[in-house]
Amino acid sequence: MDIVEALAAESGMVCVVGAGGKKTTLYSLANRVPRGVVTATVRIPIFDDQVAHVAVTDAPVEALRTNESWPLGLVPEQERDDRYRGYDPALVTAIRASGHADAVFVKADGARTRWLKAPNEHEPQVPAMADTVIPIASAKVVGKPLTDEHVHRPERVADVTGLELGDTIGAEDVAEVLASRDGGRKGILPRATVIPLINMVDDEELEAVGREIAEGIHERVNVPRVVLARMNTDDPLVDVVT
């Protein structure tokens, strides 16, 4: 099993949510399928260096139909020097339905480079036709305090876990966030396959942490597997915990 198969990302619409490596995961997966597309339903930093070409267009299906370089980035507008806007979820669904790509990889929320998050009332923006949703957290957040230095929307994580702001985050807390309908599984319809990803598993100590998180997820929710990985490497898959 390679990282694409482990994350059920071979085809269809694959949405990533959470914190701790969403963008890296998008680019890594898109470069591992024959015809991969990277897009977003929320703002996304400029990513031209991560794909063969970025088409800035209000007609993404037409741009996709005529594309010959892969992976392709699709966005509607450059909002600032450092970021693009995302499409309406319905238009991302049309990109998926066009049949001109093998897999469409979607950034569906933001986290400001933190290692853990829980969504607010307007997040995530996961299209109804998502085939796979990958909730992400970094193994490195375990042992850190619940503050905005490491966590996006720490007050939301506190609501999900029962922690107080400033408390030390444990593996069970990360598992609770990723498994919760108010956390990593928020807004996901039953048709989608949910594959949690514990990222930044960079050494044996972090692998042990990742396994503890994975076991906690399996205790809380029925998912096919939890993937441990370091997505910024050439060989990202560390293990699959079933």
Buried (B, 14 or more C-beta within 10 A) or exposed (E): EEBBEBBBBBBBBBBBBBBBBBBBBBBBBBBBBEBBBBBBBBBBBBBEEBBBBBBBBEEBBEBBEEBEEBBBBBBBEEEEEEBBBBBEBEBBBBBBEBEBBBBBBBBBBBBEEBBBBBBEEEBBBBBEBBBBBBBBBBBBBBEBBBEEEBBBBBEBBBBBBEBEEEBEBBBBBBBBBBBBEBBBBBBBEEEBBBBBBBBBBBEEEBBEBBBBBBBBBBEBBEBEBBBBBBBBEEEBBBBBBE
